[in-house]
């Protein structure tokens, strides 16, 4: 499944809410943005979840949000 398939699922908002409630989420997102994406820009959610030892759902949400942030910053330029 592609990331878009997950985002289009009606349960996506529930997953996002659950991931945002996780204590280490903001730290994992920052580490992914600042370190992992720099070294592996095409990392998959599965690879990210393995690398961070987090659930696949957290990897999906992190990569989706970072992709959206990147798209928004490009639109502002």
N, C-alpha and C positions, 0 to 999 in steps of 0.2 A: 504494500500500500504506500502511496505517496503521502507527503505531509498534507497536501490539499484534501485528500480523501478523509483524513482524520478531522481536519478543520470543518469540513462540510457535514460531519456527523452531528445529529441533534444532541448528543451527549458531550460534545466538545466544551461548552461552557461549564459543565460540571467538572470536567477534568481540569480546566484552567483554574477554577475556584479552589479545587482540592490542592493543586500544586502550589498555588500562591499561599496557601495556609501552612505549607511545610517550612519548618524552621530554617533550614539551610538553603532554601530556594534562591534568595537574593544573592547569596555568596556563590552558589553554583553558576548562576546566570552571569555574574560579574567575571568569574574565573573563565567561563567559556568565552565571553566576549573579549577579554583582555589577553588570554593566553592560548586557548585551544583553537579558536577560529583563526588566529594569526598563523599558527603552524599548520592547521588542517582546514582550509576554508570550505572544503566540500564534505565535511564530516556528516555522517548520517545520524539520525536519532539513535539507532541501535548502537553505533560506535560510541556516541557520546555517553549513553547510559552505561556502557561497559567501562569506559574510561573514568567516569565519575563515580561509578558504583551506585547509581541511582536507578529508580524505576524508569522504564521506557516512557511512560507518560510525562515524567519531568523533562526528559530529553526532548520530547516532541514539543512541549510548551516553550522551553527555552529557545530552541532553534526557530520556532515559529515567531516568537516575539523579537528575537534578534533580526530575523529576516524582515519583519515589518518595520522595525526601527531603521534598518539600513535603507529600505525603500522610501520611508518618509524623509530621511535626511537627503536622499538624492533628489526628491521632488522639491525640496526647499532651495536647492542650488540653482 
